[in-house]
C-alpha cells in the first residue's frame, strides 16, 4: 500500500507534512502540560500522521465495489505480497513509540487494533477511492503487535521490570472488547465480504500456467528460440477460452484452453527456400504427418482414414487429410496437415470447429 500510495497519490507528501505539523504541535502542547517527553510525543504524533495519510488520503484506486471488503487470502499467505509487508511496517513505528510514551502496552495494542479496523471500515464504506481488505487489516494488526512487543522489550530493558500491569491489562482488554464488538457489528451491517484477492491470485496462477504452456507449444511447433508472442483471448459461451497466438517472425496458432487442444497452425517461414521444388517420397510425407497428428490428436490418429495430395497452390508440399471413421472419437471431424518439401509440418486446419476472429486486436503476453 505504501508504494502504491506514493505513486498514486501526488498529494501524499504535502498532506503528511501538514498533518504531521498539526498533530506535532498538539502533541507538544499536551506533553508540556502533562510533563511528558516532548520529543517522544512529537515522534509518536508524526508516526500516527503517516499512518492516517497513507491509508485515508482520498485517491482514485479501490478495486472493489462500495460497501465491500476483500476477505483476502487464508492464513499467512497474505505475507507473500510486498504490499502486505509494507502494511506491517507501517504500524510498527507508531505502536513502538506509543508504548514508550504511555507505558501501557496492552492499551496501546488495543488502540492499534481498533485503529486498523477503523481504517478498513472507512475505506470500505466511504468514497475515498481506497480498497478495503482484510489482508490489510491483518497486516496492520501484525505490525501493531510487533511494535508493541518491541516497545515492551524496550521498557523492560530500561527499567528491568515487567512493563505489564493489572490496571493496564484490565483497561486495555475492556477497550479491545468494547471497540472490537462495535467494529464487528459495523462491518456486519455496512460491509459485504468479497473474495476478490483469492480470485485474483487464482487467476494469476492460471494465466501463468497458460503462458508457460503456450511457450512450450510455440517451441514444439516452430522449433527452438525465444520469440515474442501476442495473444488474443476470447471467452467462449460454453466456458473456456480460445487463444489466438502470433509468434514474431514465425507464424500463428489457435488453441482451446483449458482443454489444451490445437485448432489452427500456420508457419509461412517453414516452407524452406523459394527455389526448393523437390518432392518428398509419399512414405516420408505420411510419416511426418502421422507423427504430428499422434502428438496433438492421439485420439484421431488411430481412427482416421488418410488421403494425400500435392498442395494446389504455390506453397508446394503435400496436404494430408485425416477424416474420422469411428463415431465415438472425440475431436474435430477432419484434419488437414500440410507438409513442406523440407519435411516439416507448416500448417494445420481443423474442420468442425468455429473460426477464430483475427480482426480483434492482439495484446502482448
MOVEN-V894649 format. One line per field, one symbol per residue. phi: phi as a letter, one per 30 degrees, with the letter a starting at -180 (. if undefined). Layout:
phi->???
This chain:
phi->.ddddddccdcddedddddddddddddddddddcidddddddedddddedddddccdebcdidcddibbddicdhcddddddedddddddcddddddddddchbedddddddddddddddddddcccciccdbdddddddddddddddddddddddddchadddbddddddddddddddddddddddddcbcdbcdddddddddddddddddddeddddddcjdjccdbbbccbdcedjibcccccceibababbcbcdhcdcbabbedddjddcdcdcddeddeddddddddddcbddcecbbcbbbadddbddiibcccccdccdcddkddabccccdddicdcabbccjbdddcdddddcdd
